[in-house]
Amino acid sequence: MLPGHVPDLTQAPSVVSPSSQKLLLKKREDEHQKWQEYQAALQDRKKIVDQQKQQEHQAASYIRKAIDRLKSAQPEDIDLLRGEFELAMTEQYIKLGSMSEKIQQEADTALNAALTRCEEMQGQQDEEYNKQMEEEAILLDHQEQADKMTVEAEQLLIDAETKVLFAEESATQMDAAAAEGFDELILKGAQATEELINAAKLSLNEAYTSLNMSWDDLGFKPAILSKMRQEFRQMLLKTTECRKKLMRIGVLARTAKAKAQDKESKAKAEETKRTQQQAAFDKYDKDCNGRLSREDVVAFAKAEYYFDLEGESLEKVFSKVSPKGQGVIFESFPKLRLEVAMARSAAKERERRAKAAPQVKVAAEAQCEEDEGAKRKREGEPDESVSKKSRALDESEG
């Protein structure tokens, strides 16, 4: 089918089977769809071509405006306008397309004409300028020296102010890190801020030195000196403001650094403790499933506390640290230590009481006999309680 042909979906052969008719309709629908896609592609291509033409005309217009400005250039601004023209050519030349050759010819012609005209004008201006320079040589020389000194001082001050600004930005970032609780970033930010403060101080000292001089030794005209003094006085005030800012930032940086170092030390200690706890936990996690079984807990109690945890004590401890009975997880490991220690202390207390029970019983019996002997003594009967008490104690110790 031709790309420009529009298929007619309403016509169908008069004598065809229903299945053939469906296939034929399907085929025509597909052809119609392809035709529509072809038309859409044509429209897209047309849009692209139109856009390219529009782009070419816009680029040409942009360059021609630069050419027009170049045609009216003066010697004092020829370099600036030439730079703008060359920049326009660099940026827009690739967009010119078919117009590139024509625009290039126009540009070359305009540039050569502007350069020639400006050279002639510059020659005339140079002659006039040389005559004027002969008359004002001394004054201009003083002014140039003053301007140079002022520019150098301003540049040093700008450099110092820039470094102060960097220090302020670093302090702002440090404060933001502190607000978010990023201790590591706080420490790095404080260290960076201190380094920037030191760099800014060096620049401020250099700027301050350039602003302090012996004015009488310069030998400049009074008007030039008066202007210089006024400008230098303003710059000296700025150095004072910069020093105040650095002092404030320095206090903030030192305070933040001290707090961050303290937190870092605590964090390292906690991390070391956690690492040791994890190593101990992994040591007794025999099947490496992240949980301590009853057997693991028994082994832990035996190795760490020299305590045989078994029976009811084992079940009591295990139920406290693993309520669901699925095993002790790492987060419950500190609690397991506490429970095992408490179980060991309870077992030792029971053992102590069990050992002391016979002696307590014997002592009680001896006390009863002693009381009875005293009673008999009061009644005039012989006292045998002391000898019985001694024998009882000997038997208990045996």
Secondary structure as the mmCIF struct_conf table of DSSP 4:
data_model
#
loop_
_struct_conf.conf_type_id
_struct_conf.id
_struct_conf.beg_label_comp_id
_struct_conf.beg_label_asym_id
_struct_conf.beg_label_seq_id
_struct_conf.end_label_comp_id
_struct_conf.end_label_asym_id
_struct_conf.end_label_seq_id
TURN_TY1_P TURN_TY1_P1 PRO A 3 GLY A 4
HELX_LH_PP_P HELX_LH_PP_P1 HIS A 5 PRO A 7
BEND BEND1 LEU A 9 THR A 10
BEND BEND2 SER A 14 VAL A 15
HELX_RH_AL_P HELX_RH_AL_P1 PRO A 18 LYS A 71
TURN_TY1_P TURN_TY1_P2 SER A 72 SER A 72
TURN_TY1_P TURN_TY1_P3 PRO A 75 ASP A 77
HELX_RH_AL_P HELX_RH_AL_P2 ILE A 78 GLN A 92
HELX_RH_3T_P HELX_RH_3T_P1 TYR A 93 LYS A 95
HELX_RH_3T_P HELX_RH_3T_P2 GLY A 97 MET A 99
HELX_RH_AL_P HELX_RH_AL_P3 SER A 100 GLU A 135
BEND BEND3 GLU A 136 GLU A 136
HELX_RH_AL_P HELX_RH_AL_P4 ALA A 137 GLU A 180
TURN_TY1_P TURN_TY1_P4 GLY A 181 GLY A 181
HELX_RH_AL_P HELX_RH_AL_P5 ASP A 183 LEU A 211
HELX_RH_3T_P HELX_RH_3T_P3 TRP A 215 LEU A 218
HELX_RH_AL_P HELX_RH_AL_P6 PRO A 222 TYR A 284
TURN_TY1_P TURN_TY1_P5 LYS A 286 ASP A 287
BEND BEND4 ASN A 289 ARG A 291
STRN STRN1 LEU A 292 LEU A 292
HELX_RH_AL_P HELX_RH_AL_P7 ARG A 294 TYR A 305
HELX_RH_AL_P HELX_RH_AL_P8 GLY A 311 VAL A 321
TURN_TY1_P TURN_TY1_P6 PRO A 323 LYS A 324
BEND BEND5 GLY A 325 GLN A 326
STRN STRN2 VAL A 328 VAL A 328
HELX_RH_3T_P HELX_RH_3T_P4 PHE A 330 SER A 332
HELX_RH_AL_P HELX_RH_AL_P9 PHE A 333 GLU A 379
TURN_TY1_P TURN_TY1_P7 GLY A 380 GLY A 380
HELX_RH_AL_P HELX_RH_AL_P10 SER A 385 GLU A 397
#
